Amino acid sequence: MKTSVKYAIIPVAGFGTRMLPLSKSVPKELLPLGNRPAIHYVVEEAIAAGIKHIVLVGHAQKSAIENYFDLNAELDTQLRQKGKDGLADSLNWLPEDVSISMIRQGKPLGLGHAVLAAQPIIGDSDFAVLLPDVVLNPFTTDMSQDNLAFMLNEFTASNHSQILVNEVADSDVHKYGIAKLKSFEDLNQIQPNSKASFGVAGFVEKPDLADAPSKLAVVGRYVFSNRIFDYLADTKPSVGGEIQLTDAIDALISTDGVNVTTMRGDSFDAGDMSSYMRAFIYFAEQQLNNETAAS
């Protein structure tokens, strides 16, 4: 099925305090995983799933991210004059029918506010949200069929907003927002590494294991009906004085219904130092192996 959703929001306004001192002068989204910045893989994922317009929500100190996706005319010219056309082409890899825009969040009022800040570009369209800290493994899944792509197709078919979840270990349940499914039968039907979509009754933020309704944790990929903007506009600041995306999701569940989609493959937290270092080694090894196999 061809998705009807063509917009994606990537919030990049965070200062990346978990990644200091690396992120002091370099945006955390541009820190490398192997030979490419982390956000490169997130944008590739969106494009593979059928997204045509990506909206980066940032602030004044994140212009380097926008520059990364723009054409550097001087560099392009120098490389081609030196006969390095292949390298020049690899730097300008965005398809011609894909555009990237950047809009400023203005005030650091949380994820919900960052999503709402993109409304002037999104307009009345439905859209996806991809958190750049979460990098799905591109070496073990088909990005044109799995995860975000599957969510987009499910949304197009059902018109129910979709939230990606993955089962986590007992010891990690307290770190995440945990899904409460509408039916225990749905919970029992979930198979490891499968693609499925189920109705969700709500989410419990960072519960103790004994109080958790499941072990299905929110991963960082969303597909929303445009109606979420109405709820975000009415959402009052709560924890930390921020507009919480989860509050708007709860409102959307009560009126429109929302589904959770199970993740295939694995993911990396590129915004946490220890997870980032493991991810860097993994991506570098995979790229070296691919280069060796191709030579």
N, C-alpha and C positions, 0 to 999 in steps of 0.2 A: 504494500500500500504506500502511496506517495503522501508524505506528510503535508498538512496545510500550514504548519508552523514554520516561519522563515526567519524569525528574530530570536536572538539569544542575548542575555545580559550576563556580563562577567564583572562582578564587583572587584575593583583593584585598589580601593582607597585606603586599605589598612596599612599601618606602619610596619607590620611584621616584627613585633617585639620579641616573638619567640625565636626569631632568626638573627637577632643581634649577636655579634657586631657585623655579620655579613650584610645585613639589610640596612645598615646605617646610611650608605650612599648609593647602593644599588637596590632598586625595588625587588622585593622577595620574589615576585613573579618572573623576574629575569635571571634569577639564579639558575645555573645549568643543571640539567639532568642528562648526563653524557655530554653530547656536543650541541645540545639545543636548550634554550630556556624552558623552564617548566610550563609557562603559559603557551608556548608553541604547541605542545601536545594537547592542551585543552582546546585551543582554537581548531586544531586538526580534527579533533573528535567532533566538534560542532559541525564543521564543514562536511565530514564524512556522513553525518546523520541527516544532512540536507538543509542545514541552516545557511541563509544567504546574507544576512545582515547581523553583525556582531556589535553590541554596544558595550564599550568599556566604561565603567563608572569609577572615576578616580578623583584625584586632586592635583594641585599645581606641581607637586614634586614627583608625579608619576608620568610625566610627558615622555620619558624614555621608552615606556611601553608602547605608546602610540607610534613613536619613531621606529621602533623595531619592525612594525608591520608596514611602514611606509617605504616608498622607493627612495633610496639614497642615490640620487642622480650622479653625483661626483664619483662615488665608489663604483657604481655600475659602469660608468664611462672608462675609468681607469682599468678595471678588470678586463673589459672587452678590448681595450687598446693593447693589453698584454696577452691577448689570445686566450683569456680564461673565461670563455663564454659559458661553459658548463657551471662554473662556480657562480658567475653572475646570475644565471638562470635559477640556481638553487636558492639564492637569497631573495628572489622575487617569486615566491612559490604560491602566493595566494591566487586562486582562480579568478579570472576576469569578472565573473558574475557574483563575487563575494566582496562585500564592503565592510569596513571597520570604522566605527565612529567612537568618539570619546566625549563624555559629558562629565562635568564635575558634580560631586555630591554636595559641595557647599559646606555642610556641617557634619561632623562625625556622629551621626545619630543612629548608627546600627545598620544591620543588614536589610531590614524592612525599608528603612529610609533610602538606602542605596538603590534598591529595586525600584522604588517609587520615583527616584530621581531620573530614571531612564524613560519615564512616560512620555515626555515631549517628543522623543524619537520613535518610540514604539507605537504611540497613538492608540488606535482601537484594536490592534492586532493581539493575538495570543502569542506567547513567547516561552522560551526556556530560560533557566538560570543555571549557570555553571560556576561553582566556587573554585577559584584558581588554586587554592591550597590542596585540593583533591585531584590527583592525577590518576586516571584509570589506566591500567596496564595495556598499552597498545600492542604488545607482543603476544598476548594470550587470548585476545578477543577480536572479533570482526566489528570495527567501529561503524560500519555501514549497516549492520544488522542488530547488534547487541546494545544493551544498556540505553543510552540516550536515544539511539535510533528506534529501538523497540518502544520506549516511552512515547516518542512522538507519534508513532503509528497507533499505539493504544489510545492516545488522546484524540487523534483524528477519528478513530472508530467509535469511541464512547463519549467523547466530549467531557470526560472527567479528568481533572488535573492529576498529574502523576508525580510521585516522589520516590526516588531510588533508595532502596534499603538493602542492607546486607547483614547476615547473622554474624554476631561477634562473640568472642569468648566470654564466659561468665565473669572473668576478672576485668573485662573492659566495659561491661554494661553501664556502669556508673559514669562513663565518660561522654555518653552520647544521648541524643534524643531518641527515644525508643517508641516504636509503633505499637498501637493497640488495634488489632484487626477487628473487623465487625463480627467475624465468625471464627470460633475455634476450629471448625472444619477447614477453613482456609489455611490456618496456621499449620495444621497437621498435613496438608497437601504439599507444602513447600518442600522442594527437593534441592539439595546443594547444587550450586552452579546452574540453576535452571532459569528460564525466562517465564515469569508469571506476573499477573496484575490482580490485586485484590482490594476490595473496599477497606478503608481505614476509618476507625471511630475517633481517633485522636492520637496524640503523642504525649509521652511523659518525659520531661526533661531531666536527664542524668539521675535516674532512680537507683536505689539500692537493688541488688539482684533479687532480693526477696519480694520487692514491691513491683518489679518490672512485669509488664503485661506480655512481653516477648523478649527475644534477644535480637530483634530486627532493628538495626541502627540506621539513622538517616546518613546517607553517604555524601551528598553535596551536589545532586543533580535534581532539577525540578522542571516540570512543564506545567505552565499555569494558563488557565482561562484569563482573559483580560479583566474579568470581574475582580480579580485579586487587587487591582489598583484601587477600586472603590473601598475595599476593606482596609487597605494600607492607609488611605487618606483619612479614614475614621479612627485608626488605631492610635491610642494615646501612648506616650512614652511610659515604659515600665522599668524593668530591671536595668540599672545603670543609666537611667534617663534615656534609653534607646527605644526606637520603634522596632518591635520584635516581629520578624516575619512569621514566627510560629503563631502569634496572636491572630494575624490575618488568615493563616491557614485554618485555624480552628473555626473562624467565622465562615470560611468557604466550605468546610466540611458540613456545617450545620445547614447550609442552604443548597449547595450544588452537589455535594459528594466529592470525595477525593480518593484516589487509589494509590497504593504503594506498589512499586515494581521491584522485583528481586534482581539483584545484580549478578552478572556473569563475570568470571575472572576475579581479579584482585585490584586493589587500589593502594596508593601511597599518599601519606600526609606530607606534602612538600612544604608545609608551614611549621613543622616541628623539627628541631635540629637533628635528633637521633634518627627519626624516620627519613628525613631528607638525605642524610649521609648514606643510609642503606639504599635508598632509591637511586642516588647518584651512581653508586657502585654497580647496582643491577642494570641500569640503563646503559652505562658505559660498557659493561660486559656483553650485553645483547648487541650493541652496535658493533663492537669489535668482532664478535662471532659472525655477524652478518657480512661485515667487510671481508673477513677471512674466507667465508663460504663463496663470496662473489668473485674473489681473486683467483 
